[in-house]
Amino acid sequence: MSLRPLSLLETRVLGVLVEKQHTVPDSYPLSLNALTLGCNQKTARDPVLNATEAEVQDAVDALRALSLVFESSGSRVARYEHNAGRVLALPSQSVALLAVLMLRGPQTASELRANCERLHRFADTSSVEAFLDELAARAAEKGGPLALRLPRAPGAREPRWTHLLAGAVDVSMLPAAAPDEIVASSEIAALKARQDVLQREVDELRALVERLHAELGIAKP
């Protein structure tokens, strides 16, 4: 299914519903109040928002029009749950990855594996990358790509990934690392400092061996 680009708050609402389905199943589906609190959460969110209940309700209604969210029945208080997996025709692993990207912004595959722990436990980083590659190569007849690997940033060792539910990303505007830039400058400085320490230790050991040879009258080899 091809979707229009979602707003930031719409992606936040959808991400929160996926997250809370796994982390607080006893409270899921979520009331509008709980959903608003999840959207404005200060931890595990980037950027941090301060949306009102009215704004969250508008986002919910917009997502309902796309069938990504629906209101559950059988409760006096309106409660909402997501329908992302069915609408987007995605497995739960891919839905979990997209949710974490919507909640926390661009991340490396290693970061995604760690941050997805409570939504889906991936065996290793390679399995995360396999699902990301599938999202990035999603066919046009299925709605097109839903994830994008960003150019490796200067000083970064791994490329980050972002979701495309909010529309295309202009990668030409992002700073990219030089092709031969592998290690950050801070890491190089740390390696040089370590090398200096090791060299001093070798020099001290060499001096100690020479002194022992001299005291024992042993000829140098």
C-alpha positions as CSV (number, residue, x, y, z in Angstrom):
1,M,0.0,0.0,0.0
2,S,1.3,3.4,-1.0
3,L,0.9,6.0,1.8
4,R,1.2,9.8,1.8
5,P,4.2,11.1,3.9
6,L,3.3,11.1,7.6
7,S,3.9,14.1,9.8
8,L,6.4,13.9,12.7
9,L,3.5,13.6,15.2
10,E,1.8,10.9,13.2
11,T,5.0,8.8,13.1
12,R,5.4,9.4,16.8
13,V,1.9,8.2,17.5
14,L,2.4,5.1,15.3
15,G,5.8,4.3,16.9
16,V,4.4,4.7,20.5
17,L,1.5,2.3,19.7
18,V,3.9,-0.4,18.4
19,E,6.3,0.1,21.4
20,K,3.6,0.0,24.1
21,Q,2.0,-3.1,22.6
22,H,5.2,-4.9,23.6
23,T,6.3,-3.0,26.7
24,V,3.0,-2.5,28.5
25,P,0.7,-5.2,27.1
26,D,-1.7,-4.9,30.1
27,S,-2.4,-1.3,29.2
28,Y,-2.7,-1.8,25.5
29,P,-4.7,-0.6,23.5
30,L,-3.9,2.9,24.7
31,S,-6.2,5.6,25.8
32,L,-5.7,9.1,24.4
33,N,-4.1,10.2,27.7
34,A,-1.6,7.3,27.7
35,L,-0.8,7.8,24.1
36,T,-0.1,11.5,24.6
37,L,2.2,10.7,27.6
38,G,4.0,8.2,25.3
39,C,4.4,10.8,22.6
40,N,5.8,13.3,25.0
41,Q,8.1,10.9,26.9
42,K,11.5,12.4,27.7
43,T,13.5,9.2,27.4
44,A,14.0,7.1,24.3
45,R,12.6,9.9,22.1
46,D,14.3,12.0,19.5
47,P,13.2,14.7,19.1
48,V,11.4,15.2,22.4
49,L,7.9,16.6,21.8
50,N,5.3,18.5,23.8
51,A,2.1,17.7,22.0
52,T,-1.4,18.4,23.4
53,E,-4.1,15.8,23.6
54,A,-6.0,17.6,20.9
55,E,-2.9,17.4,18.6
56,V,-2.5,13.7,19.3
57,Q,-6.2,13.1,18.6
58,D,-5.8,14.8,15.2
59,A,-2.8,12.6,14.4
60,V,-4.8,9.5,15.5
61,D,-7.7,10.5,13.3
62,A,-5.4,11.0,10.3
63,L,-3.8,7.6,10.9
64,R,-7.3,6.0,11.2
65,A,-8.1,7.4,7.8
66,L,-5.1,5.5,6.5
67,S,-6.1,2.3,8.4
68,L,-2.8,2.4,10.3
69,V,-4.7,2.9,13.6
70,F,-8.1,1.9,14.7
71,E,-10.2,2.3,17.8
72,S,-10.8,-0.8,19.8
73,S,-14.3,-1.7,20.9
74,G,-15.7,-2.8,24.2
75,S,-14.4,0.0,26.4
76,R,-16.1,3.2,27.8
77,V,-12.9,5.1,27.1
78,A,-11.7,5.3,23.6
79,R,-8.6,3.1,23.1
80,Y,-6.3,2.9,20.1
81,E,-4.1,0.2,18.5
82,H,-1.9,0.1,15.4
83,N,-2.5,-1.9,12.3
84,A,0.9,-1.2,10.7
85,G,1.9,-4.8,10.0
86,R,-1.2,-5.6,8.1
87,V,-1.5,-2.3,6.2
88,L,2.2,-2.3,5.2
89,A,2.4,-6.0,4.7
90,L,5.4,-6.3,7.0
91,P,6.6,-8.9,9.5
92,S,6.8,-8.0,13.1
93,Q,10.6,-7.6,12.9
94,S,10.3,-4.9,10.3
95,V,7.5,-3.2,12.2
96,A,9.7,-3.1,15.3
97,L,12.6,-1.6,13.5
98,L,10.4,1.1,11.9
99,A,8.9,1.9,15.3
100,V,12.3,2.4,16.9
101,L,13.4,4.6,14.0
102,M,10.2,6.7,14.3
103,L,10.8,7.1,18.0
104,R,14.5,7.7,18.2
105,G,15.6,9.0,14.8
106,P,18.4,7.6,12.6
107,Q,20.5,4.8,14.1
108,T,23.1,2.3,13.2
109,A,22.2,-1.4,12.9
110,S,24.0,-2.0,16.2
111,E,22.0,0.7,17.9
112,L,18.8,-0.6,16.4
113,R,19.5,-4.1,17.7
114,A,20.0,-2.8,21.2
115,N,17.0,-0.5,21.2
116,C,14.7,-3.1,19.7
117,E,15.4,-5.5,22.5
118,R,12.0,-5.2,24.1
119,L,10.1,-5.2,20.8
120,H,11.9,-8.0,19.1
121,R,15.1,-9.8,20.1
122,F,17.4,-10.0,17.0
123,A,20.0,-12.8,17.1
124,D,22.8,-10.5,15.8
125,T,23.4,-7.3,13.9
126,S,23.5,-9.2,10.6
127,S,19.8,-10.1,11.0
128,V,18.9,-6.5,11.7
129,E,20.7,-5.5,8.5
130,A,18.9,-8.2,6.5
131,F,15.5,-6.8,7.5
132,L,16.7,-3.2,6.9
133,D,17.9,-4.2,3.4
134,E,14.4,-5.7,2.7
135,L,12.8,-2.5,3.8
136,A,15.2,-0.4,1.6
137,A,14.6,-2.7,-1.4
138,R,10.8,-2.8,-1.0
139,A,9.2,-3.0,-4.5
140,A,7.2,-0.1,-5.9
141,E,4.0,-2.2,-6.2
142,K,4.2,-2.7,-2.5
143,G,4.5,1.0,-1.8
144,G,8.2,1.5,-2.3
145,P,11.1,1.6,0.1
146,L,10.4,2.3,3.8
147,A,14.0,2.6,5.0
148,L,17.2,4.2,3.8
149,R,20.9,3.7,4.7
150,L,22.4,7.2,5.1
151,P,25.9,8.1,4.1
152,R,28.4,7.4,6.8
153,A,28.9,10.6,8.7
154,P,32.4,12.1,9.3
155,G,34.1,10.3,12.2
156,A,31.5,7.5,12.3
157,R,32.4,3.9,11.9
158,E,29.0,2.7,10.9
159,P,26.3,4.2,8.6
160,R,23.0,5.1,10.1
161,W,19.5,4.1,8.9
162,T,16.3,6.2,8.8
163,H,12.7,5.4,8.0
164,L,10.9,6.8,5.0
165,L,7.4,7.0,6.3
166,A,7.7,10.7,6.5
167,G,8.8,11.0,2.9
168,A,12.1,11.0,1.0
169,V,15.3,12.1,2.5
170,D,17.7,14.4,0.6
171,V,21.0,12.6,1.3
172,S,22.9,15.2,-0.7
173,M,22.4,17.7,2.1
174,L,24.0,15.3,4.7
175,P,27.7,15.4,5.5
176,A,29.5,12.3,4.3
177,A,32.7,10.7,5.4
178,A,35.6,10.5,3.0
179,P,36.0,7.1,1.4
180,D,39.1,6.3,3.3
181,E,37.9,7.7,6.6
182,I,37.5,4.7,8.9
183,V,38.4,5.7,12.4
184,A,37.3,8.9,14.2
185,S,40.0,11.4,15.2
186,S,39.3,10.8,18.9
187,E,40.0,7.1,18.4
188,I,43.2,7.9,16.5
189,A,44.4,10.1,19.4
190,A,43.5,7.3,21.9
191,L,45.5,4.8,19.9
192,K,48.5,7.0,19.7
193,A,48.4,7.6,23.4
194,R,48.2,3.9,24.0
195,Q,51.1,3.4,21.6
196,D,53.2,5.9,23.6
197,V,52.4,4.0,26.9
198,L,53.4,0.7,25.4
199,Q,56.6,2.2,24.0
200,R,57.6,3.5,27.4
201,E,57.0,0.1,28.9
202,V,59.1,-1.6,26.3
203,D,62.0,0.9,26.9
204,E,61.7,0.3,30.7
205,L,61.9,-3.4,30.2
206,R,64.8,-3.1,27.9
207,A,66.7,-1.0,30.5
208,L,65.9,-3.5,33.2
209,V,67.2,-6.4,31.1
210,E,70.4,-4.5,30.4
211,R,70.9,-3.7,34.0
212,L,70.4,-7.4,35.0
213,H,72.9,-8.5,32.4
214,A,75.5,-6.0,33.8
215,E,74.9,-7.0,37.4
216,L,75.1,-10.8,36.7
217,G,78.0,-10.4,34.2
218,I,76.0,-12.0,31.5
219,A,77.0,-11.1,27.9
220,K,74.3,-9.6,25.8
221,P,72.9,-12.1,23.2
